[in-house]
């Protein structure tokens, strides 16, 4: 069973927002490149005569045609961690969530170190130690 394709304008909006948020220089360069494109860009790029025909083109990626060979897709903001299309597609964590888990692990490394140093530590004690260490002036 194939899933219905999302609206190209919604995808474009989400991709553009992600690009502006995470790669503003690339977004600016892309804008400059797009402004410099000739008026016949749909014909040159997609071999169709009108922009609306280019928007209506079906996906050419192998995975969009054959479900068993789908490429990994990005996790868009409207999906929760458990509903991430890329994780579902990969049947495991996608690259984004693998990176998120790695970053989360690094952020919690202090807690792991505290438990290793003192297995009887409580969360309250740990948070108090963190607060105390944050309040100490830098040397």
N, CA, C and O atoms as a Tinker XYZ file with bonds, in Angstrom:
   556  protein
     1  N      0.840000   -1.175000    0.000000    73     2
     2  CA     0.000000    0.000000    0.000000    64     1     3
     3  C      0.889000    1.244000    0.000000    63     2     4     5
     4  O      1.804000    1.356000    0.816000    81     3
     5  N      0.628000    2.149000   -0.888000    73     3     6
     6  CA     1.416000    3.373000   -0.939000    64     5     7
     7  C      0.720000    4.470000   -0.139000    63     6     8     9
     8  O     -0.508000    4.534000   -0.084000    81     7
     9  N      1.518000    5.321000    0.473000    73     7    10
    10  CA     0.954000    6.427000    1.224000    64     9    11
    11  C      0.721000    7.594000    0.286000    63    10    12    13
    12  O      1.482000    7.773000   -0.665000    81    11
    13  N     -0.324000    8.406000    0.529000    73    11    14
    14  CA    -0.565000    9.552000   -0.350000    64    13    15
    15  C      0.592000   10.548000   -0.246000    63    14    16    17
    16  O      1.189000   10.727000    0.816000    81    15
    17  N      0.884000   11.178000   -1.356000    73    15    18
    18  CA     1.980000   12.138000   -1.384000    64    17    19
    19  C      1.548000   13.448000   -0.728000    63    18    20    21
    20  O      0.425000   13.906000   -0.935000    81    19
    21  N      2.437000   14.049000    0.062000    73    19    22
    22  CA     2.091000   15.316000    0.701000    64    21    23
    23  C      2.037000   16.455000   -0.303000    63    22    24    25
    24  O      2.587000   16.356000   -1.399000    81    23
    25  N      1.381000   17.520000    0.072000    73    23    26
    26  CA     1.255000   18.712000   -0.749000    64    25    27
    27  C      2.644000   19.312000   -0.996000    63    26    28    29
    28  O      3.360000   19.603000   -0.038000    81    27
    29  N      3.044000   19.503000   -2.273000    73    27    30
    30  CA     4.380000   20.038000   -2.563000    64    29    31
    31  C      4.624000   21.421000   -1.961000    63    30    32    33
    32  O      5.752000   21.734000   -1.581000    81    31
    33  N      3.590000   22.247000   -1.869000    73    31    34
    34  CA     3.777000   23.584000   -1.301000    64    33    35
    35  C      4.026000   23.529000    0.202000    63    34    36    37
    36  O      4.798000   24.329000    0.730000    81    35
    37  N      3.377000   22.588000    0.898000    73    35    38
    38  CA     3.600000   22.420000    2.334000    64    37    39
    39  C      5.016000   21.915000    2.583000    63    38    40    41
    40  O      5.695000   22.373000    3.501000    81    39
    41  N      5.451000   20.976000    1.764000    73    39    42
    42  CA     6.817000   20.459000    1.890000    64    41    43
    43  C      7.820000   21.560000    1.601000    63    42    44    45
    44  O      8.799000   21.714000    2.331000    81    43
    45  N      7.589000   22.330000    0.541000    73    43    46
    46  CA     8.505000   23.415000    0.190000    64    45    47
    47  C      8.594000   24.427000    1.320000    63    46    48    49
    48  O      9.678000   24.915000    1.638000    81    47
    49  N      7.462000   24.743000    1.924000    73    47    50
    50  CA     7.455000   25.693000    3.032000    64    49    51
    51  C      8.258000   25.170000    4.220000    63    50    52    53
    52  O      9.026000   25.913000    4.831000    81    51
    53  N      8.079000   23.883000    4.546000    73    51    54
    54  CA     8.815000   23.289000    5.671000    64    53    55
    55  C     10.315000   23.219000    5.374000    63    54    56    57
    56  O     11.136000   23.507000    6.245000    81    55
    57  N     10.670000   22.837000    4.147000    73    55    58
    58  CA    12.087000   22.763000    3.766000    64    57    59
    59  C     12.716000   24.150000    3.805000    63    58    60    61
    60  O     13.834000   24.314000    4.294000    81    59
    61  N     11.998000   25.153000    3.290000    73    59    62
    62  CA    12.523000   26.526000    3.290000    64    61    63
    63  C     12.735000   27.022000    4.713000    63    62    64    65
    64  O     13.761000   27.631000    5.015000    81    63
    65  N     11.764000   26.763000    5.591000    73    63    66
    66  CA    11.893000   27.222000    6.977000    64    65    67
    67  C     13.071000   26.541000    7.659000    63    66    68    69
    68  O     13.829000   27.192000    8.379000    81    67
    69  N     13.236000   25.227000    7.440000    73    67    70
    70  CA    14.387000   24.520000    8.013000    64    69    71
    71  C     15.691000   25.085000    7.479000    63    70    72    73
    72  O     16.652000   25.255000    8.230000    81    71
    73  N     15.728000   25.374000    6.190000    73    71    74
    74  CA    16.938000   25.927000    5.582000    64    73    75
    75  C     17.262000   27.294000    6.182000    63    74    76    77
    76  O     18.420000   27.578000    6.490000    81    75
    77  N     16.250000   28.137000    6.350000    73    75    78
    78  CA    16.471000   29.462000    6.957000    64    77    79
    79  C     16.929000   29.345000    8.406000    63    78    80    81
    80  O     17.784000   30.107000    8.857000    81    79
    81  N     16.356000   28.386000    9.132000    73    79    82
    82  CA    16.702000   28.224000   10.548000    64    81    83
    83  C     18.104000   27.655000   10.743000    63    82    84    85
    84  O     18.846000   28.117000   11.609000    81    83
    85  N     18.471000   26.655000    9.941000    73    83    86
    86  CA    19.699000   25.917000   10.194000    64    85    87
    87  C     20.848000   26.255000    9.247000    63    86    88    89
    88  O     22.012000   26.073000    9.604000    81    87
    89  N     20.540000   26.742000    8.049000    73    87    90
    90  CA    21.573000   27.079000    7.076000    64    89    91
    91  C     21.229000   28.401000    6.405000    63    90    92    93
    92  O     20.952000   28.420000    5.206000    81    91
    93  N     21.238000   29.509000    7.146000    73    91    94
    94  CA    20.813000   30.783000    6.552000    64    93    95
    95  C     21.673000   31.211000    5.368000    63    94    96    97
    96  O     21.159000   31.819000    4.429000    81    95
    97  N     22.960000   30.912000    5.391000    73    95    98
    98  CA    23.824000   31.252000    4.256000    64    97    99
    99  C     23.415000   30.502000    2.997000    63    98   100   101
   100  O     23.390000   31.073000    1.907000    81    99
   101  N     23.096000   29.226000    3.149000    73    99   102
   102  CA    22.655000   28.434000    1.995000    64   101   103
   103  C     21.309000   28.938000    1.488000    63   102   104   105
   104  O     21.070000   28.950000    0.280000    81   103
   105  N     20.427000   29.355000    2.394000    73   103   106
   106  CA    19.128000   29.900000    1.982000    64   105   107
   107  C     19.328000   31.182000    1.183000    63   106   108   109
   108  O     18.666000   31.396000    0.167000    81   107
   109  N     20.239000   32.031000    1.641000    73   107   110
   110  CA    20.511000   33.277000    0.915000    64   109   111
   111  C     21.113000   32.980000   -0.459000    63   110   112   113
   112  O     20.713000   33.595000   -1.448000    81   111
   113  N     22.061000   32.053000   -0.538000    73   111   114
   114  CA    22.671000   31.690000   -1.824000    64   113   115
   115  C     21.639000   31.093000   -2.767000    63   114   116   117
   116  O     21.661000   31.369000   -3.966000    81   115
   117  N     20.737000   30.278000   -2.237000    73   115   118
   118  CA    19.684000   29.692000   -3.062000    64   117   119
   119  C     18.756000   30.777000   -3.602000    63   118   120   121
   120  O     18.345000   30.723000   -4.761000    81   119
   121  N     18.428000   31.752000   -2.774000    73   119   122
   122  CA    17.576000   32.862000   -3.211000    64   121   123
   123  C     18.223000   33.625000   -4.355000    63   122   124   125
   124  O     17.567000   33.956000   -5.342000    81   123
   125  N     19.511000   33.901000   -4.217000    73   123   126
   126  CA    20.235000   34.602000   -5.285000    64   125   127
   127  C     20.234000   33.775000   -6.560000    63   126   128   129
   128  O     20.018000   34.305000   -7.650000    81   127
   129  N     20.474000   32.477000   -6.425000    73   127   130
   130  CA    20.489000   31.606000   -7.606000    64   129   131
   131  C     19.113000   31.566000   -8.268000    63   130   132   133
   132  O     19.012000   31.607000   -9.494000    81   131
   133  N     18.063000   31.489000   -7.468000    73   131   134
   134  CA    16.712000   31.440000   -8.027000    64   133   135
   135  C     16.346000   32.737000   -8.741000    63   134   136   137
   136  O     15.686000   32.707000   -9.780000    81   135
   137  N     16.770000   33.871000   -8.196000    73   135   138
   138  CA    16.482000   35.153000   -8.840000    64   137   139
   139  C     17.183000   35.272000  -10.190000    63   138   140   141
   140  O     16.705000   35.975000  -11.080000    81   139
   141  N     18.309000   34.589000  -10.342000    73   139   142
   142  CA    19.077000   34.661000  -11.585000    64   141   143
   143  C     18.646000   33.638000  -12.634000    63   142   144   145
   144  O     19.211000   33.600000  -13.727000    81   143
   145  N     17.653000   32.813000  -12.315000    73   143   146
   146  CA    17.214000   31.801000  -13.277000    64   145   147
   147  C     16.445000   32.463000  -14.417000    63   146   148   149
   148  O     15.712000   33.426000  -14.192000    81   147
   149  N     16.607000   31.953000  -15.637000    73   147   150
   150  CA    15.874000   32.527000  -16.772000    64   149   151
   151  C     14.380000   32.196000  -16.669000    63   150   152   153
   152  O     13.982000   31.296000  -15.929000    81   151
   153  N     13.566000   32.937000  -17.423000    73   151   154
   154  CA    12.122000   32.730000  -17.357000    64   153   155
   155  C     11.691000   31.347000  -17.831000    63   154   156   157
   156  O     10.628000   30.860000  -17.446000    81   155
   157  N     12.497000   30.727000  -18.649000    73   155   158
   158  CA    12.122000   29.401000  -19.151000    64   157   159
   159  C     12.704000   28.280000  -18.272000    63   158   160   161
   160  O     12.975000   27.186000  -18.769000    81   159
   161  N     12.896000   28.543000  -16.979000    73   159   162
   162  CA    13.484000   27.546000  -16.091000    64   161   163
   163  C     12.700000   26.242000  -16.019000    63   162   164   165
   164  O     13.334000   25.191000  -15.925000    81   163
   165  N     11.358000   26.229000  -16.057000    73   163   166
   166  CA    10.685000   24.926000  -16.000000    64   165   167
   167  C     11.081000   24.017000  -17.174000    63   166   168   169
   168  O     11.252000   22.809000  -17.011000    81   167
   169  N     11.222000   24.623000  -18.353000    73   167   170
   170  CA    11.611000   23.830000  -19.513000    64   169   171
   171  C     13.051000   23.357000  -19.390000    63   170   172   173
   172  O     13.351000   22.199000  -19.678000    81   171
   173  N     13.941000   24.242000  -18.967000    73   171   174
   174  CA    15.358000   23.881000  -18.846000    64   173   175
   175  C     15.610000   22.859000  -17.734000    63   174   176   177
   176  O     16.410000   21.938000  -17.900000    81   175
   177  N     14.931000   23.025000  -16.611000    73   175   178
   178  CA    15.213000   22.165000  -15.463000    64   177   179
   179  C     14.380000   20.886000  -15.473000    63   178   180   181
   180  O     14.905000   19.802000  -15.219000    81   179
   181  N     13.073000   21.007000  -15.769000    73   179   182
   182  CA    12.168000   19.863000  -15.649000    64   181   183
   183  C     11.557000   19.406000  -16.967000    63   182   184   185
   184  O     10.792000   18.441000  -16.985000    81   183
   185  N     11.877000   20.075000  -18.065000    73   183   186
   186  CA    11.378000   19.719000  -19.377000    64   185   187
   187  C      9.855000   19.866000  -19.480000    63   186   188   189
   188  O      9.201000   19.115000  -20.204000    81   187
   189  N      9.301000   20.834000  -18.753000    73   187   190
   190  CA     7.887000   21.185000  -18.867000    64   189   191
   191  C      7.810000   22.686000  -19.112000    63   190   192   193
   192  O      8.715000   23.424000  -18.723000    81   191
   193  N      6.739000   23.144000  -19.753000    73   191   194
   194  CA     6.668000   24.534000  -20.172000    64   193   195
   195  C      6.202000   25.539000  -19.140000    63   194   196   197
   196  O      6.444000   26.735000  -19.301000    81   195
   197  N      5.529000   25.083000  -18.066000    73   195   198
   198  CA     4.953000   26.032000  -17.106000    64   197   199
   199  C      5.337000   25.651000  -15.676000    63   198   200   201
   200  O      5.514000   24.470000  -15.374000    81   199
   201  N      5.466000   26.653000  -14.791000    73   199   202
   202  CA     5.775000   26.344000  -13.388000    64   201   203
   203  C      4.727000   25.454000  -12.724000    63   202   204   205
   204  O      5.081000   24.574000  -11.938000    81   203
   205  N      3.432000   25.667000  -13.027000    73   203   206
   206  CA     2.406000   24.831000  -12.399000    64   205   207
   207  C      2.518000   23.372000  -12.845000    63   206   208   209
   208  O      2.175000   22.458000  -12.094000    81   207
   209  N      3.003000   23.160000  -14.079000    73   207   210
   210  CA     3.224000   21.788000  -14.541000    64   209   211
   211  C      4.409000   21.169000  -13.804000    63   210   212   213
   212  O      4.409000   19.970000  -13.524000    81   211
   213  N      5.419000   21.981000  -13.489000    73   211   214
   214  CA     6.574000   21.475000  -12.744000    64   213   215
   215  C      6.161000   21.075000  -11.327000    63   214   216   217
   216  O      6.631000   20.064000  -10.804000    81   215
   217  N      5.278000   21.873000  -10.703000    73   215   218
   218  CA     4.818000   21.550000   -9.351000    64   217   219
   219  C      4.031000   20.246000   -9.346000    63   218   220   221
   220  O      4.060000   19.509000   -8.361000    81   219
   221  N      3.338000   19.960000  -10.423000    73   219   222
   222  CA     2.507000   18.754000  -10.494000    64   221   223
   223  C      3.283000   17.501000  -10.882000    63   222   224   225
   224  O      2.709000   16.413000  -10.932000    81   223
   225  N      4.577000   17.637000  -11.159000    73   223   226
   226  CA     5.355000   16.463000  -11.550000    64   225   227
   227  C      5.356000   15.414000  -10.437000    63   226   228   229
   228  O      5.444000   15.763000   -9.260000    81   227
   229  N      5.260000   14.135000  -10.798000    73   227   230
   230  CA     5.311000   13.091000   -9.768000    64   229   231
   231  C      6.737000   12.931000   -9.257000    63   230   232   233
   232  O      7.686000   13.267000   -9.966000    81   231
   233  N      6.901000   12.430000   -8.052000    73   231   234
   234  CA     8.251000   12.220000   -7.521000    64   233   235
   235  C      9.024000   11.240000   -8.387000    63   234   236   237
   236  O      8.479000   10.245000   -8.865000    81   235
   237  N     10.292000   11.537000   -8.578000    73   235   238
   238  CA    11.133000   10.671000   -9.401000    64   237   239
   239  C     12.003000    9.762000   -8.553000    63   238   240   241
   240  O     12.655000    8.863000   -9.085000    81   239
   241  N     12.024000    9.979000   -7.241000    73   239   242
   242  CA    12.858000    9.149000   -6.378000    64   241   243
   243  C     12.363000    7.713000   -6.421000    63   242   244   245
   244  O     11.160000    7.457000   -6.446000    81   243
   245  N     13.300000    6.787000   -6.429000    73   243   246
   246  CA    12.952000    5.373000   -6.516000    64   245   247
   247  C     11.980000    4.989000   -5.409000    63   246   248   249
   248  O     11.022000    4.254000   -5.649000    81   247
   249  N     12.219000    5.476000   -4.210000    73   247   250
   250  CA    11.383000    5.110000   -3.073000    64   249   251
   251  C      9.969000    5.622000   -3.157000    63   250   252   253
   252  O      9.071000    5.043000   -2.547000    81   251
   253  N      9.742000    6.701000   -3.901000    73   251   254
   254  CA     8.385000    7.205000   -4.025000    64   253   255
   255  C      7.552000    6.321000   -4.946000    63   254   256   257
   256  O      6.322000    6.338000   -4.890000    81   255
   257  N      8.218000    5.562000   -5.779000    73   255   258
   258  CA     7.521000    4.674000   -6.692000    64   257   259
   259  C      7.468000    3.260000   -6.126000    63   258   260   261
   260  O      6.450000    2.578000   -6.233000    81   259
   261  N      8.578000    2.824000   -5.521000    73   259   262
   262  CA     8.682000    1.475000   -4.965000    64   261   263
   263  C      8.836000    1.592000   -3.449000    63   262   264   265
   264  O      9.888000    2.010000   -2.964000    81   263
   265  N      7.798000    1.228000   -2.703000    73   263   266
   266  CA     7.809000    1.398000   -1.250000    64   265   267
   267  C      8.947000    0.676000   -0.553000    63   266   268   269
   268  O      9.400000    1.127000    0.499000    81   267
   269  N      9.421000   -0.432000   -1.107000    73   267   270
   270  CA    10.482000   -1.173000   -0.437000    64   269   271
   271  C     11.856000   -0.528000   -0.626000    63   270   272   273
   272  O     12.834000   -1.021000   -0.065000    81   271
   273  N     11.961000    0.551000   -1.391000    73   271   274
   274  CA    13.240000    1.204000   -1.634000    64   273   275
   275  C     13.152000    2.701000   -1.350000    63   274   276   277
   276  O     13.839000    3.496000   -1.992000    81   275
   277  N     12.314000    3.087000   -0.396000    73   275   278
   278  CA    12.117000    4.511000   -0.119000    64   277   279
   279  C     13.374000    5.139000    0.456000    63   278   280   281
   280  O     14.050000    4.522000    1.279000    81   279
   281  N     13.701000    6.360000    0.035000    73   279   282
   282  CA    14.807000    7.074000    0.662000    64   281   283
   283  C     14.374000    7.596000    2.028000    63   282   284   285
   284  O     13.183000    7.766000    2.285000    81   283
   285  N     15.334000    7.846000    2.889000    73   283   286
   286  CA    15.000000    8.394000    4.194000    64   285   287
   287  C     14.486000    9.817000    4.019000    63   286   288   289
   288  O     15.079000   10.613000    3.290000    81   287
   289  N     13.403000   10.127000    4.677000    73   287   290
   290  CA    12.810000   11.455000    4.566000    64   289   291
   291  C     13.027000   12.206000    5.874000    63   290   292   293
   292  O     13.170000   11.583000    6.925000    81   291
   293  N     13.054000   13.535000    5.824000    73   291   294
   294  CA    13.320000   14.284000    7.055000    64   293   295
   295  C     12.124000   14.287000    7.997000    63   294   296   297
   296  O     10.980000   14.215000    7.548000    81   295
   297  N     12.377000   14.370000    9.283000    73   295   298
   298  CA    11.268000   14.440000   10.240000    64   297   299
   299  C     10.736000   15.860000   10.308000    63   298   300   301
   300  O     11.400000   16.738000   10.859000    81   299
   301  N      9.570000   16.102000    9.767000    73   299   302
   302  CA     8.997000   17.431000    9.785000    64   301   303
   303  C      8.456000   17.756000   11.170000    63   302   304   305
   304  O      8.129000   16.851000   11.938000    81   303
   305  N      8.363000   19.019000   11.485000    73   303   306
   306  CA     8.057000   19.484000   12.829000    64   305   307
   307  C      6.699000   19.009000   13.343000    63   306   308   309
   308  O      6.516000   18.889000   14.554000    81   307
   309  N      5.742000   18.736000   12.452000    73   307   310
   310  CA     4.423000   18.384000   12.949000    64   309   311
   311  C      4.331000   16.948000   13.468000    63   310   312   313
   312  O      3.301000   16.559000   14.019000    81   311
   313  N      5.377000   16.171000   13.303000    73   311   314
   314  CA     5.360000   14.782000   13.766000    64   313   315
   315  C      6.040000   14.664000   15.121000    63   314   316   317
   316  O      7.064000   15.299000   15.369000    81   315
   317  N      5.465000   13.848000   15.996000    73   315   318
   318  CA     6.112000   13.580000   17.266000    64   317   319
   319  C      7.232000   12.569000   17.032000    63   318   320   321
   320  O      7.352000   11.989000   15.953000    81   319
   321  N      8.038000   12.375000   18.054000    73   319   322
   322  CA     9.168000   11.451000   17.960000    64   321   323
   323  C      8.700000   10.058000   17.530000    63   322   324   325
   324  O      9.345000    9.412000   16.705000    81   323
   325  N      7.579000    9.598000   18.089000    73   323   326
   326  CA     7.078000    8.253000   17.775000    64   325   327
   327  C      6.449000    8.157000   16.398000    63   326   328   329
   328  O      6.318000    7.060000   15.856000    81   327
   329  N      6.057000    9.289000   15.821000    73   327   330
   330  CA     5.404000    9.282000   14.515000    64   329   331
   331  C      6.312000    9.786000   13.400000    63   330   332   333
   332  O      5.836000   10.113000   12.313000    81   331
   333  N      7.599000    9.851000   13.656000    73   331   334
   334  CA     8.543000   10.365000   12.660000    64   333   335
   335  C      8.526000    9.465000   11.424000    63   334   336   337
   336  O      8.804000    8.272000   11.538000    81   335
   337  N      8.204000   10.013000   10.241000    73   335   338
   338  CA     8.144000    9.183000    9.041000    64   337   339
   339  C      9.483000    8.540000    8.696000    63   338   340   341
   340  O      9.517000    7.422000    8.182000    81   339
   341  N     10.583000    9.233000    8.973000    73   339   342
   342  CA    11.894000    8.672000    8.662000    64   341   343
   343  C     12.216000    7.490000    9.572000    63   342   344   345
   344  O     12.792000    6.501000    9.120000    81   343
   345  N     11.846000    7.584000   10.861000    73   343   346
   346  CA    12.070000    6.465000   11.781000    64   345   347
   347  C     11.207000    5.265000   11.394000    63   346   348   349
   348  O     11.656000    4.119000   11.425000    81   347
   349  N      9.952000    5.557000   11.027000    73   347   350
   350  CA     9.049000    4.480000   10.617000    64   349   351
   351  C      9.598000    3.818000    9.355000    63   350   352   353
   352  O      9.591000    2.595000    9.215000    81   351
   353  N     10.071000    4.662000    8.444000    73   351   354
   354  CA    10.610000    4.157000    7.186000    64   353   355
   355  C     11.852000    3.298000    7.410000    63   354   356   357
   356  O     12.010000    2.250000    6.785000    81   355
   357  N     12.727000    3.746000    8.299000    73   355   358
   358  CA    13.976000    3.026000    8.556000    64   357   359
   359  C     13.774000    1.852000    9.505000    63   358   360   361
   360  O     14.664000    1.016000    9.657000    81   359
   361  N     12.598000    1.785000   10.148000    73   359   362
   362  CA    12.302000    0.748000   11.137000    64   361   363
   363  C     13.296000    0.812000   12.298000    63   362   364   365
   364  O     13.592000   -0.199000   12.935000    81   363
   365  N     13.799000    2.008000   12.557000    73   363   366
   366  CA    14.762000    2.284000   13.620000    64   365   367
   367  C     14.816000    3.804000   13.737000    63   366   368   369
   368  O     14.023000    4.493000   13.096000    81   367
   369  N     15.722000    4.335000   14.533000    73   367   370
   370  CA    15.875000    5.783000   14.578000    64   369   371
   371  C     16.478000    6.287000   13.273000    63   370   372   373
   372  O     17.414000    5.694000   12.737000    81   371
   373  N     15.932000    7.384000   12.773000    73   371   374
   374  CA    16.494000    8.013000   11.578000    64   373   375
   375  C     17.778000    8.752000   11.964000    63   374   376   377
   376  O     18.121000    8.835000   13.143000    81   375
   377  N     18.475000    9.281000   10.975000    73   375   378
   378  CA    19.725000    9.998000   11.260000    64   377   379
   379  C     19.485000   11.180000   12.191000    63   378   380   381
   380  O     20.296000   11.437000   13.080000    81   379
   381  N     18.382000   11.903000   11.999000    73   379   382
   382  CA    18.074000   13.054000   12.852000    64   381   383
   383  C     17.932000   12.608000   14.307000    63   382   384   385
   384  O     18.544000   13.197000   15.198000    81   383
   385  N     17.138000   11.583000   14.547000    73   383   386
   386  CA    16.898000   11.150000   15.915000    64   385   387
   387  C     18.093000   10.413000   16.506000    63   386   388   389
   388  O     18.265000   10.414000   17.725000    81   387
   389  N     18.929000    9.781000   15.672000    73   387   390
   390  CA    20.180000    9.229000   16.187000    64   389   391
   391  C     21.064000   10.352000   16.705000    63   390   392   393
   392  O     21.661000   10.240000   17.775000    81   391
   393  N     21.145000   11.441000   15.937000    73   391   394
   394  CA    21.919000   12.598000   16.379000    64   393   395
   395  C     21.324000   13.234000   17.614000    63   394   396   397
   396  O     22.050000   13.651000   18.515000    81   395
   397  N     19.992000   13.311000   17.661000    73   395   398
   398  CA    19.317000   13.868000   18.830000    64   397   399
   399  C     19.634000   13.026000   20.058000    63   398   400   401
   400  O     19.925000   13.564000   21.126000    81   399
   401  N     19.578000   11.700000   19.904000    73   399   402
   402  CA    19.871000   10.813000   21.037000    64   401   403
   403  C     21.316000   10.975000   21.486000    63   402   404   405
   404  O     21.598000   10.962000   22.684000    81   403
   405  N     22.229000   11.126000   20.542000    73   403   406
   406  CA    23.641000   11.320000   20.886000    64   405   407
   407  C     23.819000   12.625000   21.655000    63   406   408   409
   408  O     24.519000   12.657000   22.667000    81   407
   409  N     23.197000   13.690000   21.186000    73   407   410
   410  CA    23.273000   14.974000   21.880000    64   409   411
   411  C     22.633000   14.919000   23.255000    63   410   412   413
   412  O     23.151000   15.493000   24.213000    81   411
   413  N     21.510000   14.230000   23.352000    73   411   414
   414  CA    20.821000   14.086000   24.632000    64   413   415
   415  C     21.713000   13.320000   25.610000    63   414   416   417
   416  O     21.792000   13.662000   26.790000    81   415
   417  N     22.385000   12.279000   25.105000    73   415   418
   418  CA    23.299000   11.499000   25.951000    64   417   419
   419  C     24.433000   12.386000   26.463000    63   418   420   421
   420  O     24.795000   12.318000   27.637000    81   419
   421  N     24.986000   13.208000   25.592000    73   419   422
   422  CA    26.068000   14.102000   26.010000    64   421   423
   423  C     25.580000   15.088000   27.063000    63   422   424   425
   424  O     26.295000   15.384000   28.020000    81   423
   425  N     24.374000   15.593000   26.888000    73   423   426
   426  CA    23.826000   16.550000   27.846000    64   425   427
   427  C     23.605000   15.912000   29.209000    63   426   428   429
   428  O     23.715000   16.582000   30.236000    81   427
   429  N     23.299000   14.638000   29.224000    73   427   430
   430  CA    23.047000   13.941000   30.486000    64   429   431
   431  C     24.288000   13.228000   31.028000    63   430   432   433
   432  O     24.203000   12.497000   32.015000    81   431
   433  N     25.428000   13.437000   30.391000    73   431   434
   434  CA    26.640000   12.755000   30.822000    64   433   435
   435  C     26.990000   13.107000   32.271000    63   434   436   437
   436  O     27.494000   12.259000   33.007000    81   435
   437  N     26.732000   14.333000   32.678000    73   435   438
   438  CA    27.010000   14.735000   34.062000    64   437   439
   439  C     26.219000   13.887000   35.045000    63   438   440   441
   440  O     26.738000   13.493000   36.089000    81   439
   441  N     24.971000   13.610000   34.713000    73   439   442
   442  CA    24.161000   12.757000   35.580000    64   441   443
   443  C     24.730000   11.348000   35.642000    63   442   444   445
   444  O     24.796000   10.746000   36.714000    81   443
   445  N     25.135000   10.830000   34.507000    73   443   446
   446  CA    25.714000    9.487000   34.487000    64   445   447
   447  C     26.993000    9.433000   35.322000    63   446   448   449
   448  O     27.210000    8.479000   36.070000    81   447
   449  N     27.832000   10.452000   35.194000    73   447   450
   450  CA    29.075000   10.502000   35.971000    64   449   451
   451  C     28.779000   10.582000   37.462000    63   450   452   453
   452  O     29.464000    9.950000   38.267000    81   451
   453  N     27.754000   11.361000   37.836000    73   451   454
   454  CA    27.396000   11.499000   39.253000    64   453   455
   455  C     26.928000   10.169000   39.825000    63   454   456   457
   456  O     27.290000    9.821000   40.949000    81   455
   457  N     26.137000    9.428000   39.079000    73   455   458
   458  CA    25.648000    8.132000   39.557000    64   457   459
   459  C     26.797000    7.135000   39.667000    63   458   460   461
   460  O     26.829000    6.329000   40.597000    81   459
   461  N     27.739000    7.182000   38.726000    73   459   462
   462  CA    28.897000    6.289000   38.814000    64   461   463
   463  C     29.755000    6.616000   40.035000    63   462   464   465
   464  O     30.264000    5.715000   40.701000    81   463
   465  N     29.914000    7.918000   40.326000    73   463   466
   466  CA    30.736000    8.325000   41.462000    64   465   467
   467  C     30.033000    8.045000   42.793000    63   466   468   469
   468  O     30.688000    7.700000   43.777000    81   467
   469  N     28.723000    8.189000   42.829000    73   467   470
   470  CA    27.961000    8.000000   44.066000    64   469   471
   471  C     26.640000    7.326000   43.716000    63   470   472   473
   472  O     25.656000    8.014000   43.442000    81   471
   473  N     26.595000    5.997000   43.718000    73   471   474
   474  CA    25.373000    5.283000   43.322000    64   473   475
   475  C     24.154000    5.612000   44.183000    63   474   476   477
   476  O     23.024000    5.386000   43.749000    81   475
   477  N     24.354000    6.138000   45.387000    73   475   478
   478  CA    23.225000    6.436000   46.270000    64   477   479
   479  C     22.701000    7.860000   46.084000    63   478   480   481
   480  O     21.823000    8.291000   46.833000    81   479
   481  N     23.218000    8.594000   45.108000    73   479   482
   482  CA    22.795000    9.984000   44.903000    64   481   483
   483  C     21.326000   10.035000   44.491000    63   482   484   485
   484  O     20.848000    9.199000   43.723000    81   483
   485  N     20.632000   11.025000   45.013000    73   483   486
   486  CA    19.239000   11.231000   44.621000    64   485   487
   487  C     19.183000   12.336000   43.575000    63   486   488   489
   488  O     20.145000   13.085000   43.401000    81   487
   489  N     18.076000   12.432000   42.895000    73   487   490
   490  CA    17.921000   13.476000   41.885000    64   489   491
   491  C     18.008000   14.857000   42.531000    63   490   492   493
   492  O     18.585000   15.782000   41.960000    81   491
   493  N     17.431000   14.987000   43.723000    73   491   494
   494  CA    17.472000   16.262000   44.433000    64   493   495
   495  C     18.922000   16.662000   44.737000    63   494   496   497
   496  O     19.311000   17.816000   44.551000    81   495
   497  N     19.719000   15.683000   45.212000    73   495   498
   498  CA    21.137000   15.957000   45.498000    64   497   499
   499  C     21.882000   16.354000   44.230000    63   498   500   501
   500  O     22.677000   17.294000   44.227000    81   499
   501  N     21.615000   15.629000   43.164000    73   499   502
   502  CA    22.300000   15.928000   41.905000    64   501   503
   503  C     21.968000   17.344000   41.429000    63   502   504   505
   504  O     22.859000   18.103000   41.047000    81   503
   505  N     20.684000   17.691000   41.456000    73   503   506
   506  CA    20.282000   19.019000   41.008000    64   505   507
   507  C     20.869000   20.113000   41.896000    63   506   508   509
   508  O     21.228000   21.188000   41.415000    81   507
   509  N     20.965000   19.827000   43.202000    73   507   510
   510  CA    21.572000   20.810000   44.107000    64   509   511
   511  C     23.059000   20.987000   43.775000    63   510   512   513
   512  O     23.566000   22.109000   43.773000    81   511
   513  N     23.754000   19.880000   43.494000    73   511   514
   514  CA    25.174000   19.980000   43.114000    64   513   515
   515  C     25.336000   20.761000   41.811000    63   514   516   517
   516  O     26.253000   21.571000   41.673000    81   515
   517  N     24.449000   20.513000   40.871000    73   515   518
   518  CA    24.505000   21.245000   39.597000    64   517   519
   519  C     24.290000   22.732000   39.839000    63   518   520   521
   520  O     25.006000   23.563000   39.281000    81   519
   521  N     23.311000   23.070000   40.664000    73   519   522
   522  CA    23.032000   24.474000   40.963000    64   521   523
   523  C     24.212000   25.124000   41.675000    63   522   524   525
   524  O     24.574000   26.261000   41.374000    81   523
   525  N     24.814000   24.398000   42.623000    73   523   526
   526  CA    25.974000   24.924000   43.341000    64   525   527
   527  C     27.145000   25.164000   42.405000    63   526   528   529
   528  O     27.828000   26.183000   42.503000    81   527
   529  N     27.381000   24.213000   41.485000    73   527   530
   530  CA    28.517000   24.367000   40.566000    64   529   531
   531  C     28.255000   25.484000   39.558000    63   530   532   533
   532  O     29.198000   26.137000   39.111000    81   531
   533  N     27.001000   25.717000   39.195000    73   531   534
   534  CA    26.667000   26.802000   38.272000    64   533   535
   535  C     26.832000   28.174000   38.923000    63   534   536   537
   536  O     27.131000   29.161000   38.251000    81   535
   537  N     26.629000   28.221000   40.258000    73   535   538
   538  CA    26.720000   29.506000   40.971000    64   537   539
   539  C     28.153000   29.904000   41.296000    63   538   540   541
   540  O     28.416000   31.074000   41.574000    81   539
   541  N     29.085000   28.951000   41.268000    73   539   542
   542  CA    30.463000   29.274000   41.607000    64   541   543
   543  C     31.081000   30.104000   40.499000    63   542   544   545
   544  O     30.892000   29.803000   39.321000    81   543
   545  N     31.821000   31.151000   40.863000    73   543   546
   546  CA    32.437000   31.986000   39.835000    64   545   547
   547  C     33.530000   31.215000   39.084000    63   546   548   549
   548  O     34.201000   30.344000   39.637000    81   547
   549  N     33.679000   31.564000   37.825000    73   547   550
   550  CA    34.707000   30.921000   37.001000    64   549   551
   551  C     36.078000   31.391000   37.458000    63   550   552   553
   552  O     36.259000   32.557000   37.808000    81   551
   553  N     37.027000   30.491000   37.454000    73   551   554
   554  CA    38.391000   30.823000   37.897000    64   553   555
   555  C     39.227000   31.287000   36.744000    63   554   556
   556  O     40.402000   31.610000   36.923000    81   555
